[in-house]
Amino acid sequence: MTDLERITSYLHAQARKLSVPDLVEKVRSDSRQLREALLSVASDRFSVKPAPGEWSPNEVAAHIVTTSDLFGQAITEIVAGRKPSSTPLDVITAGGPTRTGAEWWNLHEANRERLFASVLAADPEAHLELSIYHPIFGNLNWREALLFLRVHDLDHARQIQAASD
């Protein structure tokens, strides 16, 4: 089984198995690794690319916050019974703002807490037929997309940590 198949299988199986409060707690608790990574980078290194063609920790943080917020908006629309208004993109955008690790974390955490409130108030079985498209993992229902955010945070936390070493 490839890594992609393993992760996709994990998203589908765990999203079915875990309750929404358990999914939220898993995403929330594992995002602490992202917080630690963001806060571990020295301020004078936060906008420095570790190597040509790689993202600086600031660019990674911008990507995380932007992508997570777009997926969060799509999830919120679905749990409200609406088809997502747009397809969230898991890409980096050039020319984003420069912030500190703490500022990126505070923005990310505020966005996440709004998302968590939305999904915790939702019927856990409602609107699972609606999907959010991810360019690597394919169509994900809202529960799977919520769990994808955990994988996304952890993957990029490792990237930020490597850039700060």
C-alpha positions in Angstrom: 0.0 0.0 0.0 1.4 3.4 -0.9 1.5 6.3 1.5 -1.3 8.0 -0.4 -3.5 4.9 -0.2 -2.7 4.5 3.5 -3.6 8.2 4.3 -6.7 8.1 2.2 -7.8 4.8 3.9 -7.1 6.4 7.3 -9.2 9.5 6.5 -12.2 7.4 5.3 -12.0 4.8 8.2 -11.4 7.1 11.1 -14.0 9.7 9.9 -16.6 6.9 9.9 -15.4 5.4 13.2 -14.9 8.5 15.4 -17.7 10.7 16.8 -17.6 14.4 15.8 -16.4 15.4 19.3 -13.6 12.8 19.0 -12.6 14.1 15.6 -12.5 17.7 16.9 -10.4 16.7 19.8 -8.0 14.7 17.6 -7.6 17.7 15.3 -7.3 20.2 18.1 -4.8 18.2 20.2 -2.6 17.2 17.3 -2.5 20.8 16.1 -0.4 21.6 19.2 2.6 20.2 17.3 2.0 22.9 14.7 1.9 25.5 17.4 5.1 24.3 18.9 6.8 24.3 15.4 5.6 27.8 14.7 6.8 29.1 18.0 10.1 27.3 17.8 11.4 29.3 14.8 13.6 32.2 15.6 12.0 35.5 14.5 15.1 36.3 12.3 14.7 33.0 10.5 10.9 33.0 10.0 11.0 34.5 6.5 14.1 32.7 5.4 13.8 29.9 2.9 15.8 26.9 4.1 17.0 26.2 0.5 16.3 27.5 -3.0 12.8 26.5 -4.1 11.6 25.7 -0.6 9.1 27.6 1.4 10.1 29.8 4.4 8.3 29.0 7.7 6.3 32.2 7.0 5.1 30.9 3.6 4.3 27.5 5.1 2.3 29.2 7.9 0.4 31.3 5.3 -0.4 28.2 3.3 -1.6 26.3 6.4 -3.9 29.2 7.5 -5.2 29.9 4.1 -5.8 26.2 3.1 -7.3 25.4 6.5 -9.7 28.3 6.4 -10.8 27.5 2.9 -11.5 23.9 3.9 -13.2 25.1 7.0 -15.5 27.4 5.1 -16.4 24.5 2.8 -17.1 22.2 5.8 -19.2 24.9 7.4 -21.3 25.3 4.3 -21.8 21.6 4.0 -22.9 21.1 7.6 -25.4 23.9 7.0 -26.8 21.9 4.1 -25.3 23.9 1.3 -23.0 22.8 -1.4 -19.6 24.4 -1.0 -19.4 27.7 -2.8 -15.9 27.0 -4.1 -13.3 24.3 -4.3 -10.6 24.9 -1.6 -7.1 24.7 -3.0 -4.2 23.1 -1.2 -1.6 25.4 -2.7 0.6 28.2 -1.7 0.0 31.8 -2.8 2.9 34.1 -3.5 3.2 37.5 -1.9 1.3 36.7 1.3 1.7 38.7 4.5 4.6 38.4 6.8 3.6 37.6 10.4 5.3 36.0 13.4 4.7 32.4 14.3 2.5 33.5 17.2 0.4 35.7 15.0 -0.1 32.9 12.4 -1.0 30.5 15.3 -3.5 32.9 16.8 -5.2 33.4 13.4 -5.2 29.7 12.7 -6.6 28.8 16.2 -9.4 31.4 15.9 -10.4 30.0 12.5 -10.4 26.5 13.8 -12.4 27.2 16.9 -15.2 28.7 14.6 -15.0 25.5 12.5 -15.2 23.3 15.6 -18.2 25.2 16.9 -19.9 24.7 13.6 -19.3 20.9 13.3 -20.1 20.2 17.0 -23.5 21.8 16.5 -24.2 19.8 13.3 -26.0 16.5 12.9 -23.0 14.1 12.6 -24.7 12.1 9.8 -26.1 15.0 7.8 -25.0 15.9 4.3 -22.3 13.2 4.1 -23.2 12.9 0.4 -21.8 16.3 -0.3 -18.1 16.4 -0.9 -15.1 18.7 -0.9 -12.5 17.9 -3.6 -8.8 17.6 -2.6 -6.4 17.4 -5.5 -4.5 14.4 -3.9 -7.1 12.6 -1.8 -10.1 13.1 -4.1 -13.6 13.7 -2.8 -13.9 13.9 1.0 -17.1 14.3 3.0 -17.1 16.9 5.7 -16.0 14.5 8.4 -13.1 13.3 6.3 -12.2 16.8 5.3 -12.1 17.8 9.0 -9.7 14.9 9.7 -7.6 15.9 6.6 -6.9 19.2 8.5 -5.1 17.1 11.1 -2.9 15.4 8.5 -2.3 18.8 6.9 -1.2 20.4 10.2 1.1 17.6 11.1 2.7 17.4 7.7 3.5 21.1 7.7 4.5 21.2 11.3 7.3 18.7 10.4 8.2 21.0 7.4 8.4 24.1 9.7 10.4 22.2 12.3 12.9 21.0 9.6 13.3 24.5 8.4 14.1 25.7 11.9 16.8 23.1 12.6 
